[in-house]
Amino acid sequence: MEHLARIFKILSDETRLRILLLLLKEELCVCQIGGILNAPQPKISKNLSKLKDVDLVQVRRDEKYMYYSIKKNQQVLIRILDDIWFDYENDPIFQQDLEQLKNKEHFLNQCK
């Protein structure tokens, strides 16, 4: 029960929810997420750190980039996010995030 409560606490923050919905579709680095959400890199890093602290995401290093993805063993989280995805696929903010996801390679070039 404690694990489920942590998931809902994490999902109560809009930025973290948007990050997790993006990561449900594919792994991304900090600068890509920041570009897609139009948010500063420190804010994204702070939220990714919180997600990592509660063991919801994993990190993979690829040359100079750190890619984040949802841990495969987080089936409860994945099912919840799938339901949110289905119910909110027409939400304007969600649609904007999906549209910006198409530009993920452009945002990769903005990494420092």
ABEGO torsion letter per residue (X at the ends): XAAAAAAAAAAABAAAAAAAAAAAABBBBAAAAAAAAGBBAAAAAAAAAAAAAAGABBBBBBEABBBBBBBAABAAAAAAAAAAAAAAAABAAAAAAAAAAAAAAAAAAABX
